[in-house]
């Protein structure tokens, strides 16, 4: 998967903090037409049908969506159980969890996306 041209990546796991995953999915659903510098990765043992049911039948057709069927982006749950926002800056990158402990993470992402 290539990330050239993207400034942000949101990695959505198949399991973990359910309310955090729900809030990230709601963010996606509300903003999916505005993702211009954004890459969205679904990872883990999640089915395309389940994703389409939750986020709309067109979600997997979006150019910014990557369905990680081989789980190469699956994060070890010893590290985090939350969706991750990855900010890409040239050769550098930083991570922010979508968690109760970083409650403004989606608002921060919305801000830098210009929404």
N, C-alpha and C positions, 0 to 999 in steps of 0.2 A: 504494500500500500504506500502510495506517495503522499507526502504532506506539503510539497511545494505549492505555494500560493495560498496556503492556509495559515492563519495566525493562532487559531484555537482548535483544540481537539477535546471533545467530550466522550469519555469512555463509559459506557453504561453496562454494568455487569448483569448477569442473570439472577444473582442472589446477593443477599447482604442486608443492609439497612433498608427495609421495605418503604418506610416513609420518605427516605432520602431518594430512593429510586423513583418513587411516585412523584416527588417534587421535580426531579430532573425530567421525567417524562411529560409532566404538565408544561414545563418550560419549553420543551421541544414542540409539543402540540400547539402551543400558543404562538411560537416564533418560527416555525419551520419554513415559512416563506421568506424569512429575513436572514438566513444563514448564508452570507456571501464569502466570508473568510474563515469558515467554520467547517470542521470535519467531525462527523458523528460516527462512533464505532460501537456496534452492539457486539458483545463478547460473552462467552460462556455457553452453557447448554440452553440457549434460547431459540425458539423456533421462529422462522420468518412469519408464519401464520399468526402467532401470538403477538408479534410486534405490529403487524398490520391491524389486528383487531384493536389494539390499545392506542395506536398512534395514527391510524388512517391507512387506507389501502394503498396510497401513493407513496408512503414514506420510504420504502426500499428502492423506489425509482429515482429518488433525489440524487443529484450528482455528488453531494457531500456525504452521503451515507456509505459506510463500509460495514458489511455483515461479516464478522470474524468467525467463519465456520470452523476454523482449525484452532481457535482459542489462543492465537499468538499474542493477543492483548489482554488476556485474562490475568488479573492481578491476584497475587497470592493473598488469601484472606488473613494471613498473619500480619500482612502489611496494612491492608485497608479493606473494609467491607462497604465502602461508599463509592458512588460514581466519582470519577476524577475529571477535573478540567486541567488540560495541559496547555500552557501558554508557550507558544513557539516564538522565539526572538532570535533571528539569524541562526547561529549555531548553539545558542543557549535555550533552555526551556525550564519552566517551573511548574509545579503541581499545586493544585488546590482541591481539597476534597469537598464534595457536596454533602455536608454532614451537619448535625445539630450543633457541632462545635465551631463550625464556620458558616453560620446561618446566612451570611450575606454573600456567599460565593456566587450564587446565580444572579444576584443583583449586580455584583461586580462584573460578571461576564456580560450581562445585558448592557451595562454602561460602556464597556470597552468595545462592544459590538455596535454601539451607536443607536441602541434601541430605547 
